[in-house]
Amino acid sequence: MKKPNNESVSTNKKRETFSSGLAVFFATLGSAVGLGNIWKFPYLVGENGGGAFVLIYFLSILLVGMPVMVSEFYIGRKSRSNAVSAFTKLKANPKWKIIGYFGVAAAFLIMFYYSAVAGWVYSYVFKAINGAFSNLSNFSFEQATNIVENQFLTTTESLYSPIIWQGISILVVALILIGGVKNGIERITKTLMPVLFVLLVISCIRALTLPGAKAGFNFLFKIDFSKINPSVILSALGLAFFKLSLGMGTMITYGSYFTEDNNLIHTSAKVALSDTFVSLLAGIAIFPVVFTFGMRPNSGPSLLFNTIPLVFSHIPFGNLLIIAFFILASIAATTASLSMAEVPIAFITEKWNIKRKYSVIIVSLSTFIVGALTVHSSSIFGHVTILGKNFFDLFDYISSNIILPVGGLLIAIFVGYFVSKDSVLDELSNNNKLSNSKTITIYYFVLKYISPLLLLIVFLNSLGII
């Protein structure tokens, strides 16, 4: 196949960019840090053996996550275009646009069910404000556990409530995105991400004073190598892609808004390490509570919603902290949703020259209509299954275990084998203004020879071939 002509790609002067390197970091971190950290990471750790899963996850970040993230940044900033048109701007073979289309499809699939979980979080803000968890400290551990578990069931299994809250979460994201890159995405992420971090630290401090702190800490960090199996590896790699928003065009789209002087490799490292740190903080905040209250660490998606109210209900002003935490959790869900929605929005806006606000409306309505299929159990579509999976699990499986790894594999192959190495070196060194040649060499080696192999294994495993 003919290599793309990597001549300098002209920048659309009318296209918005982030205002600074700090804005780039917070926006990109806001994409990575979301419910994946405080919801999906803890329960997947619980389902996959604790510390062994954490180890594989960290290796997945180093060997797959960061190289693919840097590659997406390269494609985005070099092209200054959406995830699909980027390959045309790079003068690549038109077939490579399949990566962009995969990204748009993955973004939609994830938004369909992610918006449902965001709706749960939004509903918990309302519950906390109305005092649903204010008297937990008056009950025994067992009674308090039953109360919060029942609250989760009423949140997810009522007939219309999950759809209404899902719609509210989508509306909030839409209103922010209409503001654009600087006044919408940048302003929200730069302001609110540090606050979420502070609340997580407070939660960790309290959790570590509980009787089950040692057991929870050991579960999270003690490595039992017998727990490592293909299923654990697949889950860890899939989570790495999900949490870092890779393979779905998000980092290509955000990369297209980066400033010219941004160090792409350093940004990738800071985002990946900060995201992993936040995930570990979430685990430290949750697992001591799990063991203190005799809950099961493998209790699945409800883990966050059952533990956080129990944590804060036993400290002074606990109800206020519960309200604050779920507000901030809703913010985390919102910032991640912003980046996912921006992929199809940028594509629709630039592909068909549609005003941004109309693109936002199209994407939001589509997400709401199809996303309504993902609500659970007793809700309208809870009894419908495809291939033995309800819509929530089906969208999650297709996106996290198939489309994202395939998208990442194609990105690694494209940048590693079909793009001029000189073009990559120039972009990552900011036209030789940065002295990071050794780092670039390591990145290039991992991208060409390690990342594709691991991603291929993930894909084949997801198909049941190996």
C-alpha positions, 0 to 999 in steps of 0.5 A: 500500500502506498504510504501517505504523503506527509506534507505539511497540513494546512490549519483551518484558521477558523477552527477552535483550539485550546488556549494553553498547555494547561487547558490541553491537559485538563481537557484530555484528563477530563476525557480520561477521568470519568465514571471509568475511574470511580465506577468501572475500574473498582468493580472490574478490579473486584471481579478480576482478582484485585492486585493482579488485575491492577498490575496487568492494567498498568502494563496495558497503559505502558505498552498499549495505552500511551503509544496509541494515545500519542499516535492519536495526538499525532494524527489529530494535531497534524491534520487539524481535522475530525477523526474521519477527515484526518486521514484525508488531510494526511493524504492517506489511502481512503481506506484508512478512514475506516479508523475514523468511522470506527471511532464515531461508531464506538463513541456512539455505542459507549454514549448509549450506555454511559449516559445511562450510568451518568443518569444514575449518578445524577439521580443520586445527587437528587437522592442525597439532596433529599436526605435518602442517606442522611440517617444511615449512621443510625443503623447497623452495618447490615441494615445500612447496606440493605438501605443503600442496595435498595436505593440502587435497585429503585434507581435502575429498575423503575419503569421511567425514572432511568430514562428521564435521568439519562435524558437529563445527563445528555441535556447537560452535556449538550448545553456545554458542547454548544458553547464550543471548545474554549467556552464549553469543554475547556472551561468546564474541565479546567475548573472542575477536575481539580475539585473532583480530585480533592473529594477523592482524597477526602474519601480515601482518608476516611476509608483508610480509618475504617476497620476493613482498611487493611483488607481492602488495601491488600485486595487492591495492591497484593498481587496473586499471580494465579489470578492472571488469566486470558480473561483478566488480560482482556478485561485490563486491556479493554479497560485501558482503552475505555478509560483513556478514551482510545480507539474511538477518535476522541484523542484524534479530535482533541489532538486537533485542538492542541496548541502547536507548542504542546509536548504530545509525549509529555501530555500523554504520560501526564494524562495516563499517570494522572488517570491511573492515580485517580483510579487507584484513589477510587479503589482506596476509597471503595475497597476498605468500605467493601470489607468493613461492611462485609460486601462482595468486592465482585458485586459489579456495577453497583459497587460505587453506588453502594459504598460511597453513601456508606463512607460519608454517612459515618463522618461529620457532615456526611450527607453534605459530603455525599451530595458533593461527591455525587455532584462531582461524580456527575461532573466526571461523567459529564467531562468524559461524555463531552469528549465522546460526543465531540467525536461525532459532533466534529465529524458532522459539523465539518463533513456536512458544514452544519452549524455546531448547535445543530450537530449537537442536537442531532448527536444528543437526540440519537444518544437519547433515543437509542440509549433508552434501550440500555436501562435495566431489568424492570424498565421498558427494554430490560427483558430484551436480549441479543446474543444473551446480552441486554443492550447495556452489556451488548454495547459495552462488549462490542465497544470495549472488547472489539471496536476499541482494540481494533481501532487501536490496532489500526492506529498503531499499524497506520502510524507505525508502518504507513506514515513517514517516520520523519513526519512522526519525529517532526511532529513529536519533537515540535519540529526539533524544538524538543530534545526527546529523541530517546523517548520518541525512539522507545515510543516508536519501537513499542508502537511498531512491535509490541502494541499491535501484537497485544491488541491483536491478541485482545481482538482474537480473544474477544472472538473466541479464537484464542 
